[in-house]
Amino acid sequence: MKVILAGYNVDSTVIEELKKGSPERGGVTPETLSASYARISRDPRSVDELRALARAEVERAQKSNRTIIFKMGHHSVAEHAVFNFDIIGMSRFAIEEVERFRLCSYTEKSQRYIKLKDDFVIPEEVKKAGKEEIFLKVIREQNDMYQRLYEKLKPYFYDKYSDLAQDRKKHSILDGWAKEDSRYIVSLATEGQLGMTLNARNLEFMIRRFSSRQLAELREFNKKIYTLAKEVAPSIILFTDPNDFDGKTYQEIEERVRIEDSIEKKSPESVCLVDLTPDADTKLVAALIHSVTKKSYKDCMEHAKGLGIKGKESVVRTAFKNMEFYDAVLREFEYIDLTFDLIVSAACFAQLKRHRMATLTAQKYDPSLHVMVPPSVKAVGAKEDFLGIIEKTNKVYKDLSQSMKLGAEYVLTNAHRRRVLMKMNAREFYHFSRLREDATAQWEIRKLANEMSEKAKKAMPLTFMLIGGKDRYPEIYKSVFGRLPKLQPPLI
């Protein structure tokens, strides 16, 4: 066996410096990797030879890519070309749209850890509607409130957790809590930044999807990433034109159903388990049996049904027995599904959308769902001022909505809420719970995850025998097996 490191991400500045100090060459493109790997299936030569050939004949490699992707339809070869983008000065609202593409990697500036300044985007839609003055006025009031909240919340957390305050190493935690609760009052127009990594196939999909969007900020972003990618790899970014499927489908569905929105008279339930795999515990046991026998799934299901509750529990316990806190549950758990109807704030949604292996669809932000006011804001006596800013925000949002087809949501805050529909299989749900129910998780998503876990465990107790946050894993494990697991989660 021979294994060769064929390439890896290199900072573009380093690439340019290397090019300056070497003879002119045309092989500095990820297209050559796509072209050479595409030949593996039909060319007997070794892969390293194919790569050398592609580097030596870049134009031929590009032509090969176009033929394989366009004429033959083998888009997978484009996945071998990987791009990294710095995205700076994009609004939180637009970042939500970018991060809907789930087969990409993102690391985003966190409003939980970084103190915000007065940086925000003024949407082109607001300018064209002649509403810039009222937009700026309320955004600046929100940002002023953020600064006032931070100054109140910082001493509040230091006083409430005086034991942590005695340790200077813990000060960043207390300071972070003040920042994360203060941010609930800032708008979705607030500037952020992120690093994005994606392969060429997903980049092409993103460009094509955004080319049909009407929001000015997304169109500007789309133009920039397309120009940059096309310059480096023209042969693997091909299908980028706007189309009716991306541009009109949701609008036409909305016109077709024409359901009047009703105003909730009472506070709606924030967590509803609306759909799940029937007889989930039995189906999980059947899937586990299927993996270790040569029986058909139908026979495995019949066998699982005949085991009785104790027999099923024994099989599931065996599936968990050797699991440590960092282990994912077995893949058979993916046959079990749960769907939740949730109402979450923008602050919470920013974390929820990170779970890209789940299926997550969201409605528009809806001021009629009220807002999430952090408990700490109430504790320092700032609730009335907080809601005063929210009331002003809602009035401006209503004004903008009447004047603009798109973009009114920019003025809404992290406290404003929306409905989302989230489907996860049981394996993904374990990951979600371990991360979001952990003691280090942000309070709102921790509360949400806890409510979701309680409903899931009630519906399928065997499947979710070990559900819970990473910090509680030893305790939960011991309650099931009567002993601690071998390894303990690290203390942070």
C-alpha positions in Angstrom: 0.0 0.0 0.0 1.1 3.5 -0.8 -0.6 6.6 0.6 0.3 10.1 -0.6 -0.8 13.4 0.8 -2.1 14.9 -2.5 -2.9 18.4 -1.2 -4.3 20.5 1.6 -5.7 23.9 2.3 -3.1 26.6 2.0 -3.6 30.3 2.8 -4.0 32.2 -0.5 -1.4 34.8 0.6 1.2 31.9 0.9 0.2 30.7 -2.6 0.8 34.1 -4.1 4.1 34.5 -2.3 5.2 31.1 -3.6 4.1 32.0 -7.2 6.2 35.2 -7.1 9.3 33.3 -6.2 9.0 30.6 -8.8 8.7 30.3 -12.6 5.2 31.1 -14.1 3.0 28.0 -14.0 -0.6 27.2 -14.6 -1.2 24.3 -12.3 -2.1 26.4 -9.2 -5.7 25.5 -9.3 -7.9 22.8 -7.5 -9.2 21.9 -11.0 -6.3 19.6 -11.5 -7.2 17.4 -8.6 -10.8 17.1 -9.9 -9.6 16.2 -13.4 -7.0 13.7 -12.2 -9.4 12.0 -9.7 -12.0 11.8 -12.4 -9.7 9.6 -14.5 -9.2 7.0 -11.8 -12.2 5.0 -12.8 -11.0 4.5 -16.4 -7.3 5.0 -16.5 -4.9 2.3 -15.3 -2.1 4.7 -14.3 -1.4 5.4 -10.7 -3.2 8.4 -9.1 0.0 10.4 -8.6 0.8 10.0 -12.3 -2.6 11.3 -13.2 -2.1 14.3 -11.0 1.2 15.1 -12.6 -0.4 14.9 -16.0 -3.2 17.2 -15.0 -0.8 19.8 -13.6 1.3 19.7 -16.8 -1.8 20.1 -19.1 -4.1 22.4 -17.2 -6.2 23.4 -20.3 -6.8 19.7 -21.1 -7.7 19.1 -17.4 -10.2 22.0 -17.6 -11.8 20.6 -20.8 -12.0 17.2 -19.1 -13.8 18.6 -16.1 -16.4 20.3 -18.3 -17.0 17.1 -20.3 -17.3 14.9 -17.2 -19.5 17.4 -15.3 -21.6 18.9 -18.0 -22.0 16.1 -20.6 -21.7 13.1 -18.5 -23.3 14.5 -15.3 -20.7 13.3 -12.9 -20.8 16.2 -10.5 -19.0 14.3 -7.7 -15.6 15.0 -9.2 -16.1 18.7 -8.3 -16.2 17.7 -4.7 -12.4 17.2 -4.8 -11.9 20.9 -5.2 -12.2 22.8 -1.9 -12.5 26.6 -1.3 -12.1 28.7 1.8 -13.8 32.1 2.0 -13.4 34.9 4.5 -16.8 36.7 4.8 -16.5 40.0 6.6 -19.2 42.6 7.3 -22.2 40.5 6.4 -25.4 41.0 8.4 -26.6 38.4 10.9 -29.7 38.1 8.8 -27.9 37.2 5.6 -25.5 34.9 7.5 -28.6 32.8 8.4 -29.3 32.3 4.7 -25.7 31.4 3.9 -25.6 28.8 6.7 -28.7 27.0 5.4 -26.3 25.1 3.1 -25.6 22.2 5.3 -22.8 20.3 3.5 -20.4 23.2 4.1 -18.3 24.2 7.2 -18.7 27.6 9.0 -17.0 29.2 12.0 -18.8 32.4 12.9 -18.0 35.5 15.0 -19.9 34.8 18.2 -22.0 37.5 19.8 -21.7 35.4 23.0 -17.9 35.9 23.3 -17.1 39.2 21.5 -18.4 42.5 22.8 -20.3 44.2 20.0 -19.7 47.7 18.7 -21.9 49.9 16.6 -21.4 47.9 13.4 -24.4 47.1 11.3 -25.6 46.8 7.7 -27.9 49.4 6.1 -29.9 47.3 3.6 -30.2 48.6 0.1 -34.0 47.9 0.4 -34.2 50.3 3.3 -32.4 53.0 1.3 -34.5 52.6 -1.8 -37.7 52.8 0.3 -36.6 56.1 1.8 -36.7 54.6 5.3 -33.1 55.0 6.3 -33.7 57.6 9.0 -36.2 55.6 11.0 -34.1 52.5 10.5 -30.9 54.1 11.8 -32.8 55.7 14.8 -34.1 52.4 16.2 -30.9 50.5 15.4 -28.9 53.0 17.4 -31.3 52.8 20.3 -31.0 49.1 20.3 -27.2 49.3 20.3 -27.2 51.9 23.1 -29.5 49.6 25.1 -26.9 46.7 24.5 -24.1 48.8 26.0 -26.3 49.8 29.0 -27.4 46.2 29.6 -23.8 45.0 29.4 -22.7 47.5 32.1 -25.5 46.3 34.3 -25.2 42.6 33.7 -21.5 42.2 34.1 -21.5 43.2 37.9 -24.8 41.2 38.3 -23.1 38.0 37.2 -19.9 38.7 39.2 -22.1 39.2 42.3 -24.4 36.2 41.7 -21.5 33.9 41.1 -19.0 35.3 43.5 -17.3 31.9 43.9 -16.3 32.0 40.2 -15.4 35.7 40.4 -12.7 34.9 42.9 -10.9 33.0 40.2 -9.5 35.3 37.6 -9.5 32.5 35.1 -13.3 32.3 35.3 -13.8 36.0 34.6 -14.1 35.4 30.9 -17.1 33.1 31.6 -18.9 35.7 33.7 -18.1 38.4 31.1 -19.4 36.1 28.4 -22.7 35.6 30.2 -23.2 39.4 30.3 -22.4 39.6 26.5 -24.7 36.8 25.6 -27.7 38.2 27.4 -27.1 41.7 26.3 -27.1 40.7 22.6 -30.8 39.8 22.7 -31.6 43.5 22.1 -29.3 44.0 19.0 -30.7 43.6 15.5 -30.3 41.1 12.7 -28.6 43.9 10.8 -25.6 43.6 13.1 -22.4 42.9 11.2 -20.8 39.5 11.6 -18.0 37.6 10.0 -17.2 34.0 9.3 -14.9 31.5 7.7 -16.6 29.2 5.2 -15.1 26.0 3.7 -16.9 24.1 0.9 -16.3 22.0 -2.1 -16.9 23.2 -5.7 -20.1 21.2 -6.0 -21.7 22.9 -3.0 -20.2 26.3 -4.0 -21.9 26.0 -7.5 -25.2 25.0 -5.8 -24.9 28.1 -3.4 -24.2 30.4 -6.4 -27.1 29.0 -8.4 -29.5 29.2 -5.5 -28.5 32.8 -4.5 -28.7 33.9 -8.1 -32.5 33.6 -7.8 -32.7 35.6 -4.6 -33.9 39.2 -4.6 -32.3 40.4 -1.3 -29.6 42.9 -2.3 -27.1 41.8 0.3 -27.3 38.1 -0.9 -27.0 39.1 -4.5 -23.9 41.2 -3.8 -22.3 38.3 -1.8 -23.2 35.9 -4.6 -21.5 38.0 -7.2 -18.3 38.2 -5.1 -18.0 34.5 -4.5 -18.8 33.7 -8.1 -16.1 36.1 -9.4 -13.5 34.7 -7.0 -14.2 31.1 -7.7 -14.5 31.5 -11.5 -11.1 33.1 -11.6 -9.5 30.1 -9.9 -11.5 27.2 -11.2 -13.7 28.1 -14.3 -14.2 24.4 -15.4 -16.0 23.2 -12.3 -18.4 26.1 -11.5 -20.8 25.6 -14.4 -24.5 25.6 -13.5 -25.0 29.1 -12.0 -27.9 30.7 -13.8 -31.1 31.7 -11.9 -34.1 29.4 -12.4 -37.8 29.3 -11.6 -37.4 26.4 -9.2 -35.2 28.4 -6.8 -36.9 31.7 -7.5 -40.6 31.0 -7.6 -41.5 27.7 -5.9 -42.1 28.9 -2.4 -44.0 32.0 -3.6 -46.2 29.9 -5.7 -46.9 27.5 -2.8 -47.9 30.5 -0.7 -50.2 31.7 -3.4 -51.7 28.3 -3.7 -52.5 27.7 -0.1 -53.6 31.2 0.9 -54.2 30.5 4.6 -54.9 33.5 6.7 -52.5 33.8 9.7 -54.3 33.7 13.0 -53.3 35.6 16.1 -52.6 33.4 19.1 -54.8 34.4 22.0 -52.7 32.5 24.5 -48.9 32.0 24.7 -48.2 29.1 22.2 -46.3 26.0 23.3 -42.6 26.4 22.5 -41.8 22.7 22.1 -44.2 20.2 20.4 -43.3 16.7 19.4 -45.5 16.5 16.3 -44.4 13.3 14.6 -42.3 10.3 15.5 -41.5 6.8 14.3 -44.3 4.5 15.6 -43.2 1.7 18.0 -39.7 3.2 17.9 -38.1 1.1 20.6 -39.2 -2.2 18.9 -37.9 -0.9 15.5 -34.6 0.1 17.0 -34.2 -3.4 18.4 -35.2 -4.9 15.1 -32.5 -2.8 13.3 -29.9 -3.9 15.8 -30.8 -7.6 15.3 -30.7 -7.1 11.5 -27.1 -5.9 11.7 -25.9 -9.0 13.5 -27.9 -11.8 11.8 -28.7 -12.9 8.3 -32.5 -12.5 8.8 -34.7 -10.2 6.7 -35.8 -7.1 8.4 -39.4 -8.4 8.5 -38.2 -11.5 10.5 -36.1 -9.3 12.7 -39.2 -7.1 13.5 -41.2 -10.2 14.4 -38.5 -11.5 16.6 -38.2 -8.0 18.3 -41.9 -7.9 19.0 -41.7 -11.3 20.7 -38.9 -10.3 23.1 -41.2 -8.4 25.5 -40.1 -5.2 27.3 -37.3 -6.9 29.3 -35.8 -8.6 26.2 -35.9 -5.4 24.2 -34.3 -3.4 27.1 -31.5 -6.0 27.3 -30.7 -5.6 23.6 -30.6 -1.7 23.9 -28.6 -1.8 27.1 -26.0 -4.0 25.3 -25.9 -1.4 22.5 -25.0 1.3 25.2 -22.8 -0.7 27.6 -19.4 0.1 26.1 -20.2 3.6 25.1 -18.1 6.6 26.4 -19.2 10.2 26.6 -17.5 11.0 23.2 -19.0 8.0 21.3 -21.8 8.5 18.9 -24.6 5.9 19.4 -24.8 3.1 16.8 -25.9 3.9 13.3 -29.0 1.8 13.7 -30.5 4.7 15.7 -30.8 6.6 12.5 -33.9 4.5 11.6 -35.8 6.3 14.4 -37.1 9.8 13.6 -38.6 12.7 15.6 -40.1 15.9 14.3 -40.5 19.0 16.6 -42.5 22.2 16.0 -40.5 24.8 17.9 -40.7 28.5 18.7 -37.3 30.0 19.2 -35.6 33.4 19.4 -33.1 34.6 16.8 -30.4 34.1 19.4 -31.4 30.5 19.9 -31.9 29.9 16.1 -28.4 31.0 15.5 -27.3 27.9 17.5 -30.0 25.6 16.3 -29.1 26.0 12.7 -25.6 24.7 13.4 -27.1 21.2 13.5 -26.9 20.7 9.8 -27.5 17.0 9.7 -31.0 17.6 11.0 -33.8 18.8 8.7 -34.6 22.3 9.7 -37.1 24.7 8.0 -38.1 28.0 9.4 -40.9 30.6 9.0 -40.2 34.3 8.9 -39.6 36.1 12.2 -43.0 37.0 13.7 -43.4 39.8 16.2 -46.8 38.4 17.2 -44.9 35.5 18.9 -43.5 38.1 21.3 -39.9 38.1 22.4 -37.5 36.2 24.6 -36.4 38.3 27.5 -33.4 36.9 29.3 -34.0 36.2 33.1 -30.9 38.3 33.9 -32.4 41.3 32.2 -35.5 41.0 34.5 -33.2 40.4 37.5 -31.4 43.8 37.0 -34.7 45.6 36.6 -34.2 46.3 32.9 -37.2 44.4 31.5 -39.3 47.6 31.1 -36.6 49.4 29.1 -35.9 46.3 27.1 -39.6 45.9 26.1 -39.7 49.6 25.4 -37.0 49.2 22.7 -38.9 46.1 21.4 -42.1 48.1 21.0 -40.3 50.8 19.0 -38.7 48.1 16.9 -42.0 46.5 16.2 -43.4 49.8 15.0 -40.5 50.4 12.6 -40.8 46.8 11.4 -44.5 47.3 10.6 -43.6 50.6 8.8 -40.8 48.9 6.8 -43.1 45.9 5.9 -45.6 48.2 4.4 -43.0 50.0 2.3 -40.7 47.1 1.2 -41.3 43.6 -0.2 -38.0 42.3 1.3 -35.7 43.2 4.1 -38.0 44.5 7.0 -36.6 41.7 9.2 -33.2 43.4 9.4 -34.5 45.7 12.1 -35.8 42.8 14.3 -33.7 41.8 17.3 -32.1 38.6 18.6 -35.0 38.4 21.0 -37.7 38.1 18.3 -39.0 34.7 17.7 -40.0 32.4 14.8 -41.5 29.0 14.3 -39.2 26.2 13.0 -39.8 22.6 12.1 -36.9 20.3 13.0 -36.6 16.6 12.2 -33.8 14.5 13.6 -33.1 10.8 13.7 -32.3 9.4 17.2 -28.5 9.3 16.5 -28.4 13.0 15.6 -30.7 13.8 18.6 -28.2 12.2 21.0 -25.5 14.5 19.5 -27.8 17.5 19.9 -28.6 16.7 23.5 -25.0 16.0 24.6 -23.9 19.4 23.2 -26.9 21.5 24.0 -27.9 20.1 27.4 -24.4 20.4 28.7 -23.7 22.8 31.5 -21.6 25.0 29.2 -24.4 25.5 26.7 -26.2 28.8 26.4 -29.3 28.9 28.7 -32.0 29.3 26.1 -31.0 26.4 23.9 -30.2 24.3 27.0 -33.8 24.8 28.2 -35.1 24.0 24.7 -33.0 20.9 24.4 -34.1 19.7 27.8 -37.8 20.0 27.0 -37.2 18.2 23.7 -35.4 15.4 25.5 -38.1 15.0 28.0 -40.7 14.5 25.3 -38.5 12.2 23.3 -37.7 10.0 26.3 -41.4 9.8 27.3 -42.3 8.7 23.7 -39.4 6.1 23.3 -37.8 5.3 26.7 -35.5 2.5 25.6 -34.1 4.5 22.6 -33.4 7.5 24.8 -32.2 5.6 27.8 -28.9 7.6 28.0 -30.1 11.0 26.6 -28.7 14.1 28.3 -25.9 16.6 28.4 -22.3 15.6 28.2 -21.6 16.8 31.7 -24.3 14.5 33.1 -23.2 11.4 31.1 -21.5 9.6 34.1 -24.5 10.2 36.3 -27.0 9.0 33.6 -24.8 6.0 32.7 -24.6 5.0 36.4 -28.4 5.2 36.8 -28.7 2.6 34.0 -25.7 0.3 34.7 -25.0 0.8 38.3 -21.5 1.9 37.7 -19.6 4.8 36.2 -18.3 4.7 32.6 -14.5 4.2 32.2 -13.9 7.8 31.1 -15.3 11.1 32.4 -16.0 14.3 30.4 -13.3 16.9 30.9 -14.1 19.8 33.2 -14.1 23.2 31.5 
